[in-house]
Amino acid sequence: MRLENKTAVISGATGAIGTATCKLYHSEGANIVMVGRSENKLQDLIESFDDKSKLRTIVANSKDEKEIRNAVHFANDQFGSLDIVLANAGTEGVVKPLTEFTVDEFNEFLSVNVVGIWLYMKHSIPLMQKQRSGSFIAVSSGGGVVGFNGQLSYIASKHAVNGMVKTACIENGQYNVRVNALAPGPVDNRMMRSLEEQLNPSDPEALRQNIISQMIPMQKYSTNEDIANLALFLGSDESANCSGAVFLSDGGFTAA
């Protein structure tokens, strides 16, 4: 039980990666506050567990500072500590050339993918400082270390996340608070389906096969469980000396 007596907040809990991580953290003994935008989806998620004693749900939008603050304090109040935050909520948004993005579209990426994670940092790290321990995990992307055609706003947002992680690490190491980025490559879930359809609407499956065969050395998409396993490592004491790093789970995508 690698997370026994640890309390975790997982945002974007009803998404594919969030749900897989909730399941794994639960099996490892964690208390979990599952955060999402939809009360109905959160209810469906919690009902999928047999033992609900260590589970709570709360609605919070990643663009709402008050709701984010309430979520992290709710976890601390319910279980007496705040040990892990997986800031997982994000959007892939639209794919188009950089000259065609509107200011509103660009700002929407930054609001959800950057400001949302910063707000989780802002309101959870002081609780971790007080208890002098904690692991903050910001979900970034392989797109945070490379570029990709048609995704300037998304790529910009994920590079920003990695920069925030490094700065937060430097500011909070003295409190024994660790801050890392978890960076998936292509994952076999809804987000990649959306990107495939936007990048090659006439034949998204052909694009998928090209990415797998030509761009990923291990020649497979990651699974949601692959990403959850890395989130488990970063949340557990096994990563006690890891901070300020970008941890990739991408089958070699960013090396190719």
C-alpha positions as CSV (number, residue, x, y, z in Angstrom):
1,M,0.0,0.0,0.0
2,R,2.4,2.6,-1.3
3,L,0.0,5.6,-0.5
4,E,-1.4,4.4,2.8
5,N,-2.3,7.4,5.0
6,K,-1.6,9.9,2.1
7,T,-4.3,12.3,0.9
8,A,-4.4,13.1,-2.8
9,V,-6.3,15.7,-4.8
10,I,-6.8,14.7,-8.5
11,S,-8.2,17.3,-10.8
12,G,-9.6,16.2,-14.2
13,A,-10.6,13.1,-12.3
14,T,-13.4,12.0,-14.7
15,G,-11.1,12.1,-17.8
16,A,-9.3,8.9,-18.9
17,I,-6.0,9.6,-17.2
18,G,-7.6,11.0,-14.1
19,T,-9.9,8.0,-13.7
20,A,-7.0,5.5,-14.2
21,T,-5.0,7.4,-11.6
22,C,-7.9,7.4,-9.1
23,K,-8.3,3.7,-9.5
24,L,-4.6,3.0,-8.9
25,Y,-4.2,5.4,-6.0
26,H,-7.3,3.9,-4.4
27,S,-5.8,0.4,-4.7
28,E,-2.6,1.7,-3.1
29,G,-4.5,3.0,0.0
30,A,-4.8,6.7,-0.6
31,N,-7.5,9.0,0.6
32,I,-8.7,10.8,-2.6
33,V,-10.6,13.9,-3.4
34,M,-11.7,13.6,-7.0
35,V,-12.2,17.0,-8.7
36,G,-14.1,17.6,-11.9
37,R,-16.5,20.0,-13.6
38,S,-19.5,17.7,-13.8
39,E,-21.3,16.6,-10.7
40,N,-23.0,13.8,-12.7
41,K,-19.7,12.4,-14.0
42,L,-18.1,12.6,-10.6
43,Q,-21.1,10.6,-9.2
44,D,-20.7,8.0,-11.9
45,L,-17.0,7.8,-11.0
46,I,-17.4,7.3,-7.3
47,E,-20.1,4.7,-7.9
48,S,-17.6,2.6,-9.8
49,F,-15.8,1.9,-6.6
50,D,-16.9,-0.8,-4.1
51,D,-15.3,0.8,-1.1
52,K,-16.0,4.5,-1.0
53,S,-14.8,5.2,2.6
54,K,-11.6,7.0,1.4
55,L,-13.2,8.8,-1.5
56,R,-14.7,12.3,-1.8
57,T,-15.8,14.3,-4.8
58,I,-16.0,18.1,-5.3
59,V,-16.9,20.2,-8.3
60,A,-14.3,22.8,-9.3
61,N,-13.5,24.5,-12.6
62,S,-9.8,25.0,-13.4
63,K,-10.5,28.6,-14.3
64,D,-12.1,29.4,-10.9
65,E,-9.7,30.3,-8.1
66,K,-12.3,30.1,-5.3
67,E,-13.4,26.7,-6.4
68,I,-9.8,25.4,-6.6
69,R,-9.0,26.8,-3.2
70,N,-12.1,25.1,-1.8
71,A,-11.1,21.8,-3.3
72,V,-7.7,21.6,-1.7
73,H,-8.9,22.9,1.7
74,F,-11.8,20.4,1.5
75,A,-9.2,17.5,1.1
76,N,-7.2,18.8,4.0
77,D,-10.3,19.2,6.2
78,Q,-11.7,15.8,5.3
79,F,-8.6,13.7,5.8
80,G,-6.2,15.9,7.9
81,S,-3.4,16.4,5.4
82,L,-2.7,17.2,1.8
83,D,0.1,15.0,0.5
84,I,-0.3,14.8,-3.2
85,V,-1.9,17.1,-5.8
86,L,-2.2,15.8,-9.4
87,A,-3.1,18.9,-11.4
88,N,-4.4,16.9,-14.4
89,A,-7.2,19.1,-15.8
90,G,-6.4,20.5,-19.3
91,T,-7.5,20.8,-22.9
92,E,-6.1,19.9,-26.3
93,G,-8.2,22.7,-27.9
94,V,-8.1,23.4,-31.6
95,V,-5.5,22.6,-34.2
96,K,-4.6,25.3,-36.7
97,P,-1.7,27.4,-38.0
98,L,-0.4,30.0,-35.5
99,T,-1.6,32.9,-37.7
100,E,-5.2,31.7,-37.4
101,F,-5.5,31.6,-33.6
102,T,-7.6,34.3,-32.1
103,V,-6.6,36.0,-28.9
104,D,-9.5,34.5,-27.1
105,E,-8.5,31.0,-28.3
106,F,-4.9,31.5,-27.2
107,N,-6.0,32.9,-23.9
108,E,-8.3,29.9,-23.3
109,F,-5.4,27.5,-23.6
110,L,-3.4,29.6,-21.1
111,S,-6.3,29.9,-18.7
112,V,-7.0,26.2,-18.4
113,N,-3.6,24.7,-19.0
114,V,-1.4,27.2,-17.3
115,V,-3.3,29.4,-14.9
116,G,-5.3,26.4,-13.6
117,I,-2.2,24.6,-12.6
118,W,-0.7,27.7,-11.1
119,L,-3.9,28.2,-9.0
120,Y,-3.5,24.6,-7.7
121,M,0.1,25.4,-6.8
122,K,-0.9,28.7,-5.1
123,H,-3.5,27.1,-2.8
124,S,-2.1,23.7,-2.1
125,I,1.6,24.4,-1.6
126,P,1.1,26.6,1.5
127,L,-0.7,23.6,3.1
128,M,2.2,21.4,2.2
129,Q,4.7,23.9,3.5
130,K,2.9,23.9,6.8
131,Q,3.2,20.1,7.2
132,R,6.7,20.2,5.6
133,S,6.0,17.5,3.1
134,G,4.1,17.0,-0.1
135,S,4.3,16.1,-3.8
136,F,2.8,18.4,-6.4
137,I,2.5,16.8,-9.8
138,A,1.6,19.0,-12.8
139,V,0.4,17.1,-15.8
140,S,2.4,18.5,-18.8
141,S,3.0,16.8,-22.1
142,G,5.7,15.7,-24.4
143,G,4.6,18.8,-26.2
144,G,6.2,20.7,-23.4
145,V,9.7,19.8,-24.6
146,V,9.2,19.7,-28.4
147,G,7.1,21.6,-31.0
148,F,4.3,20.2,-33.2
149,N,2.6,21.5,-36.3
150,G,-0.7,23.2,-35.7
151,Q,-0.5,23.2,-31.9
152,L,1.3,26.5,-31.0
153,S,-1.1,27.4,-28.2
154,Y,-1.1,23.9,-26.7
155,I,2.7,23.7,-27.0
156,A,3.2,27.1,-25.4
157,S,1.0,26.2,-22.5
158,K,2.9,23.0,-21.8
159,H,6.3,24.6,-22.0
160,A,4.9,27.1,-19.5
161,V,3.9,24.3,-17.1
162,N,7.4,22.9,-17.2
163,G,8.9,26.3,-16.4
164,M,6.5,26.8,-13.4
165,V,7.5,23.4,-12.1
166,K,11.1,24.3,-12.1
167,T,10.5,27.6,-10.3
168,A,8.1,26.1,-7.7
169,C,10.8,23.4,-7.0
170,I,13.4,26.0,-6.3
171,E,11.1,28.0,-4.0
172,N,9.8,25.1,-2.0
173,G,12.6,22.6,-1.6
174,Q,13.4,24.1,1.8
175,Y,9.9,22.9,3.0
176,N,10.4,19.4,1.7
177,V,7.8,20.0,-0.9
178,R,8.5,18.3,-4.2
179,V,7.2,19.7,-7.6
180,N,7.4,17.7,-10.8
181,A,5.9,17.6,-14.2
182,L,4.4,14.4,-15.6
183,A,4.6,14.5,-19.4
184,P,2.7,11.9,-21.4
185,G,3.3,11.5,-25.1
186,P,0.5,10.2,-27.3
187,V,-2.0,8.3,-25.2
188,D,-4.7,6.0,-26.4
189,N,-7.7,8.0,-25.3
190,R,-10.2,10.7,-26.3
191,M,-7.7,13.5,-26.5
192,M,-5.6,11.7,-29.1
193,R,-8.8,10.8,-31.1
194,S,-9.6,14.5,-31.1
195,L,-6.1,15.5,-32.3
196,E,-6.1,12.8,-35.0
197,E,-9.4,13.9,-36.3
198,Q,-8.3,17.6,-36.4
199,L,-4.9,16.9,-38.0
200,N,-6.2,14.5,-40.7
201,P,-10.0,14.6,-40.8
202,S,-10.2,12.6,-44.0
203,D,-8.3,9.6,-42.5
204,P,-7.5,9.9,-38.8
205,E,-6.6,6.2,-38.6
206,A,-3.8,6.7,-41.2
207,L,-2.4,9.5,-39.1
208,R,-2.5,7.3,-36.0
209,Q,-0.6,4.5,-37.7
210,N,2.0,6.9,-39.1
211,I,2.6,8.4,-35.6
212,I,3.0,4.9,-34.1
213,S,5.3,3.5,-36.9
214,Q,7.3,6.6,-37.7
215,M,7.4,8.8,-34.6
216,I,7.3,6.5,-31.5
217,P,10.4,4.2,-31.2
218,M,8.4,1.7,-29.0
219,Q,5.7,1.8,-31.8
220,K,2.7,2.1,-29.5
221,Y,0.6,4.7,-27.8
222,S,0.8,4.9,-24.1
223,T,-2.1,3.6,-22.1
224,N,-3.9,5.6,-19.4
225,E,-2.5,3.1,-17.0
226,D,1.0,3.8,-18.1
227,I,0.5,7.4,-17.1
228,A,-1.2,6.5,-13.8
229,N,1.8,4.3,-12.9
230,L,4.1,7.2,-13.3
231,A,1.8,9.4,-11.2
232,L,2.0,6.7,-8.5
233,F,5.8,6.8,-8.5
234,L,5.8,10.6,-8.3
235,G,3.2,10.6,-5.5
236,S,4.9,7.9,-3.4
237,D,7.9,8.1,-1.2
238,E,9.9,6.2,-3.8
239,S,10.4,9.6,-5.5
240,A,11.3,11.3,-2.3
241,N,14.4,13.0,-3.8
242,C,12.9,13.9,-7.1
243,S,11.9,17.5,-7.7
244,G,12.0,20.1,-10.5
245,A,12.0,17.5,-13.3
246,V,10.0,16.6,-16.3
247,F,9.1,12.9,-16.2
248,L,8.2,11.6,-19.7
249,S,6.0,8.6,-20.4
250,D,6.0,8.6,-24.2
251,G,7.6,5.5,-25.6
252,G,10.5,7.6,-26.9
253,F,8.3,10.0,-28.8
254,T,10.4,13.1,-27.8
255,A,13.6,11.3,-28.6
256,A,12.7,10.4,-32.2
